[in-house]
């Protein structure tokens, strides 16, 4: 079994857990992956004893060796700055280029 831990600041709105609802502030993420690809996520207040299960799951990795990368992706999703409105547009920004469906 492989395990990873990271401390992060909860995004705006916090992290929804199955046990206690939303938690906010400085949190710690623990991920573990079994040889069968089963991926488990837990969060807690940084330095606390009690762990909580984030909403969602169950999760299975196609390849257990992907655990480290998936852990980093989850941290990047959870530890992101709040959205800033695009300057001068007053609305959502657009990205030029091909759409996801074009070739």
Secondary structure, DSSP 8 states (H G I E B T S, - for coil): -EEEEEEEE--TT-EEETTTEEE-SEEEEEEEE-TT-EEEEEEEETT-S--B-BSS--EE-SSGGGHHHHHHHHHHHHS-------TTTSS-----S--TT--
